[in-house]
Amino acid sequence: MAVGFYREVTKHIKKAGYAYDGNFKGSHERWKHKKTGHLVEVPFNLKSRHTANGILSSAGVKKKL
Protein backbone atom coordinates (compact mmCIF):
# COMPACT_ATOMS: atom_id res chain seq x y z
CA MET A 1 0.00 0.00 0.00
CA ALA A 2 1.31 3.42 -0.92
CA VAL A 3 1.97 5.88 1.88
CA GLY A 4 2.19 9.67 1.96
CA PHE A 5 2.75 11.57 -1.28
CA TYR A 6 3.08 8.53 -3.59
CA ARG A 7 -0.35 8.89 -5.25
CA GLU A 8 0.02 12.62 -5.82
CA VAL A 9 3.50 12.28 -7.33
CA THR A 10 2.51 9.43 -9.66
CA LYS A 11 -0.60 11.35 -10.75
CA HIS A 12 1.51 14.37 -11.75
CA ILE A 13 4.24 12.41 -13.52
CA LYS A 14 1.61 10.44 -15.48
CA LYS A 15 0.20 13.76 -16.72
CA ALA A 16 3.75 14.78 -17.70
CA GLY A 17 4.07 11.77 -20.01
CA TYR A 18 5.66 9.12 -17.78
CA ALA A 19 4.54 5.49 -17.71
CA TYR A 20 5.16 2.76 -15.14
CA ASP A 21 8.26 0.78 -16.19
CA GLY A 22 8.43 -1.84 -13.43
CA ASN A 23 9.65 -2.36 -9.89
CA PHE A 24 13.13 -1.21 -8.92
CA LYS A 25 15.34 -1.62 -5.87
CA GLY A 26 13.43 -2.44 -2.69
CA SER A 27 10.21 -0.49 -2.41
CA HIS A 28 10.78 1.71 -5.46
CA GLU A 29 9.15 1.89 -8.87
CA ARG A 30 10.74 3.02 -12.11
CA TRP A 31 8.80 5.43 -14.33
CA LYS A 32 9.93 6.15 -17.90
CA HIS A 33 9.03 9.13 -20.08
CA LYS A 34 7.27 7.94 -23.22
CA LYS A 35 9.14 10.25 -25.63
CA THR A 36 12.51 11.06 -24.05
CA GLY A 37 13.19 7.82 -22.16
CA HIS A 38 14.08 9.73 -18.97
CA LEU A 39 13.83 7.51 -15.88
CA VAL A 40 12.50 8.53 -12.45
CA GLU A 41 12.43 6.36 -9.33
CA VAL A 42 9.47 6.73 -6.97
CA PRO A 43 9.37 4.99 -3.55
CA PHE A 44 6.10 3.46 -2.32
CA ASN A 45 6.58 4.96 1.15
CA LEU A 46 7.06 8.57 0.04
CA LYS A 47 6.51 10.43 3.31
CA SER A 48 8.63 13.54 2.79
CA ARG A 49 7.16 16.50 0.93
CA HIS A 50 10.69 17.65 0.08
CA THR A 51 11.56 14.30 -1.52
CA ALA A 52 8.27 14.38 -3.44
CA ASN A 53 9.10 17.84 -4.77
CA GLY A 54 12.58 16.65 -5.75
CA ILE A 55 11.12 13.76 -7.74
CA LEU A 56 8.68 16.10 -9.48
CA SER A 57 11.51 18.51 -10.27
CA SER A 58 13.63 15.68 -11.69
CA ALA A 59 10.69 14.67 -13.87
CA GLY A 60 10.35 18.24 -15.17
CA VAL A 61 7.02 18.91 -13.44
CA LYS A 62 6.56 22.50 -12.22
CA LYS A 63 3.99 21.51 -9.57
CA LYS A 64 5.03 21.72 -5.90
CA LEU A 65 3.32 19.83 -3.09
C-alpha positions in Angstrom: 0.0 0.0 0.0 1.3 3.4 -0.9 2.0 5.9 1.9 2.2 9.7 2.0 2.8 11.6 -1.3 3.1 8.5 -3.6 -0.3 8.9 -5.2 0.0 12.6 -5.8 3.5 12.3 -7.3 2.5 9.4 -9.7 -0.6 11.4 -10.7 1.5 14.4 -11.7 4.2 12.4 -13.5 1.6 10.4 -15.5 0.2 13.8 -16.7 3.8 14.8 -17.7 4.1 11.8 -20.0 5.7 9.1 -17.8 4.5 5.5 -17.7 5.2 2.8 -15.1 8.3 0.8 -16.2 8.4 -1.8 -13.4 9.7 -2.4 -9.9 13.1 -1.2 -8.9 15.3 -1.6 -5.9 13.4 -2.4 -2.7 10.2 -0.5 -2.4 10.8 1.7 -5.5 9.1 1.9 -8.9 10.7 3.0 -12.1 8.8 5.4 -14.3 9.9 6.1 -17.9 9.0 9.1 -20.1 7.3 7.9 -23.2 9.1 10.3 -25.6 12.5 11.1 -24.0 13.2 7.8 -22.2 14.1 9.7 -19.0 13.8 7.5 -15.9 12.5 8.5 -12.5 12.4 6.4 -9.3 9.5 6.7 -7.0 9.4 5.0 -3.5 6.1 3.5 -2.3 6.6 5.0 1.1 7.1 8.6 0.0 6.5 10.4 3.3 8.6 13.5 2.8 7.2 16.5 0.9 10.7 17.6 0.1 11.6 14.3 -1.5 8.3 14.4 -3.4 9.1 17.8 -4.8 12.6 16.6 -5.7 11.1 13.8 -7.7 8.7 16.1 -9.5 11.5 18.5 -10.3 13.6 15.7 -11.7 10.7 14.7 -13.9 10.3 18.2 -15.2 7.0 18.9 -13.4 6.6 22.5 -12.2 4.0 21.5 -9.6 5.0 21.7 -5.9 3.3 19.8 -3.1 
